[in-house]
Amino acid sequence: MQTIPNVVAVCGSMRDGSHTRTALKHVLDAAEEAGAETELIDVRKYDLPIFDPDEDEPEDAVEIKRKIREADSVILGSPVYHGSYTSAFRNVHDYCSFDEFEDTTVGLLAVAGGGSYASTLDHMRITVRGVHGWVLPHQVGIRNAYNQFEDGEFVDEDLEERTRKLGQQAAEYAFITPDVTSAEADEAAADD
């Protein structure tokens, strides 16, 4: 069994100076400090046409899929666009399926320029569960992102702590598997 978790983060932002990318770097720093090997998948660096199941997959899609499939934990980050995630994030997710996410620990992070991120996290969670990923209960939403960072660092210590916790948990729960026997025993005991 592998003892060093491999944690990758997917940044669904195309913006230079992305606050999502900045926050994900803090997540990965915390995962690394918790003993993980880490990598940031920055969608801006890949040539990904809109997913078309009738076309051969481009090399960049094959590479991203491999990195996600080989990860023990995946952190998904997206800016909030119109109450949901970005098309760049969705396009990467469309290329991926059960082979990439099933039985994989997944953490979620959404960054809003305004005050609302809840629906984005809900949409991300639903799509990950749809391909049988194990979504961590701890998730991070960042409001008013333009005021949350200064020179790449958080200005709010509590927000930084919550963000770093996502990276720590991604490393800590990278190898978790559900104990079906225990769940069945608990269910049988409840029936007695």
PEMO-V528120 format. One record per residue. N is the residue number from 1. SS is DSSP state (hx for helix, st for strand, lp for the rest). PSI is psi in degrees with one decimal (NA if undefined). D_CENTER is the distance of its C-alpha to the mean C-alpha in Angstrom with 2 decimals. Layout:
((N;SS;PSI;D_CENTER) (N;SS;PSI;D_CENTER))
This chain:
((1;lp;137.1;23.22) (2;lp;134.8;20.90) (3;lp;-17.8;20.90) (4;lp;113.1;18.57) (5;lp;145.5;14.90) (6;st;113.1;13.02) (7;st;122.4;9.54) (8;st;148.7;7.96) (9;st;136.0;5.69) (10;st;119.0;6.14) (11;st;114.7;8.19) (12;lp;33.3;9.70) (13;lp;137.5;12.73) (14;lp;-1.6;16.12) (15;lp;135.7;17.90) (16;lp;141.4;19.66) (17;lp;29.6;19.08) (18;lp;129.8;15.73) (19;hx;-29.0;14.83) (20;hx;-46.4;11.11) (21;hx;-42.2;11.65) (22;hx;-46.4;13.82) (23;hx;-40.7;11.56) (24;hx;-32.7;8.84) (25;hx;-37.0;12.03) (26;hx;-40.2;12.97) (27;hx;-48.2;9.90) (28;hx;-34.7;10.72) (29;hx;-43.6;14.36) (30;hx;-39.0;14.13) (31;hx;-41.4;12.55) (32;hx;-42.6;15.35) (33;hx;-25.5;17.87) (34;lp;4.0;16.99) (35;lp;7.3;18.00) (36;lp;155.1;15.06) (37;st;138.7;15.27) (38;st;157.5;12.51) (39;st;140.6;11.91) (40;st;123.6;10.48) (41;st;106.0;10.49) (42;st;108.8;12.18) (43;hx;-21.6;13.06) (44;hx;-23.0;16.33) (45;hx;3.7;17.61) (46;lp;146.3;17.63) (47;lp;96.7;20.25) (48;lp;101.7;18.71) (49;lp;164.0;21.23) (50;lp;133.4;20.42) (51;lp;129.6;19.73) (52;lp;109.4;23.11) (53;lp;-13.8;23.51) (54;lp;-3.0;27.14) (55;lp;153.5;26.52) (56;lp;145.1;25.86) (57;lp;136.1;22.37) (58;lp;157.7;22.45) (59;hx;-39.7;22.02) (60;hx;-36.3;18.91) (61;hx;-41.1;17.18) (62;hx;-41.3;18.51) (63;hx;-46.9;17.17) (64;hx;-45.1;13.55) (65;hx;-41.5;13.83) (66;hx;-45.1;15.51) (67;hx;-41.2;12.98) (68;hx;-42.8;10.18) (69;hx;-36.8;13.04) (70;hx;-10.7;14.27) (71;lp;147.8;11.24) (72;lp;-29.8;11.67) (73;st;143.8;8.15) (74;st;129.3;4.91) (75;st;125.2;2.24) (76;st;126.3;2.03) (77;st;134.9;5.31) (78;st;143.1;8.61) (79;st;160.3;12.12) (80;lp;119.4;14.13) (81;st;114.5;16.73) (82;lp;41.2;19.46) (83;lp;10.1;17.65) (84;st;-163.1;14.69) (85;lp;172.2;12.08) (86;lp;160.2;13.60) (87;hx;-30.1;15.40) (88;hx;-43.6;13.86) (89;hx;-47.5;10.34) (90;hx;-37.4;12.32) (91;hx;-44.0;14.41) (92;hx;-44.5;11.89) (93;hx;-34.3;10.77) (94;hx;-34.3;14.55) (95;hx;-26.3;15.25) (96;lp;157.5;13.08) (97;lp;-148.8;14.36) (98;hx;-39.7;15.30) (99;hx;-31.0;16.05) (100;hx;-33.5;12.52) (101;hx;-21.5;10.75) (102;lp;130.4;13.77) (103;lp;23.9;14.01) (104;lp;136.3;10.70) (105;st;130.0;8.96) (106;st;131.5;5.46) (107;st;151.5;4.38) (108;st;140.8;4.43) (109;st;129.7;6.38) (110;st;138.4;9.31) (111;st;120.8;12.29) (112;lp;136.6;15.70) (113;lp;-29.0;18.90) (114;lp;-139.3;20.79) (115;lp;-1.3;20.52) (116;lp;128.0;18.43) (117;lp;-6.6;14.71) (118;hx;-45.1;15.04) (119;hx;-32.6;15.42) (120;hx;-46.0;12.32) (121;hx;-40.2;10.24) (122;hx;-46.6;12.75) (123;hx;-42.1;12.46) (124;hx;-45.2;8.74) (125;hx;-45.0;9.57) (126;hx;-43.9;12.73) (127;hx;-33.8;11.64) (128;hx;-42.7;9.34) (129;hx;-30.0;12.36) (130;hx;-22.9;14.57) (131;lp;23.3;13.67) (132;lp;31.4;13.91) (133;lp;154.1;10.51) (134;st;103.0;10.87) (135;st;127.4;8.82) (136;lp;140.8;9.58) (137;lp;-35.3;12.24) (138;lp;126.0;11.40) (139;lp;163.5;9.21) (140;st;128.7;10.05) (141;st;131.9;12.05) (142;st;118.8;14.21) (143;lp;156.7;17.55) (144;lp;51.8;20.11) (145;hx;-30.1;17.98) (146;hx;-20.5;21.16) (147;hx;3.1;22.69) (148;lp;-11.7;19.95) (149;st;146.0;20.17) (150;st;116.8;23.26) (151;lp;40.7;23.37) (152;lp;3.4;19.66) (153;st;149.9;20.03) (154;st;144.8;19.38) (155;lp;-17.7;22.63) (156;lp;114.3;21.72) (157;hx;-36.6;21.56) (158;hx;-41.3;20.21) (159;hx;-39.3;17.20) (160;hx;-43.3;16.69) (161;hx;-43.4;17.11) (162;hx;-39.2;14.55) (163;hx;-44.0;11.92) (164;hx;-32.5;13.16) (165;hx;-34.8;13.17) (166;hx;-43.3;9.40) (167;hx;-40.6;9.87) (168;hx;-43.7;13.02) (169;hx;-33.7;11.83) (170;hx;-39.1;9.22) (171;hx;-44.5;12.48) (172;hx;-40.1;14.80) (173;lp;18.9;13.48) (174;lp;-32.8;12.52) (175;lp;15.4;15.81) (176;lp;141.4;16.31) (177;lp;144.9;18.18) (178;lp;142.5;19.78) (179;lp;89.2;23.46) (180;hx;-39.1;25.06) (181;hx;-43.8;28.50) (182;hx;-42.1;27.88) (183;hx;-40.5;26.55) (184;hx;-38.0;29.62) (185;hx;-41.4;31.88) (186;hx;-40.2;30.63) (187;hx;-41.7;31.24) (188;hx;-38.8;34.69) (189;hx;-36.0;35.60) (190;hx;-29.2;34.78) (191;hx;-21.6;37.10) (192;lp;NA;39.96))
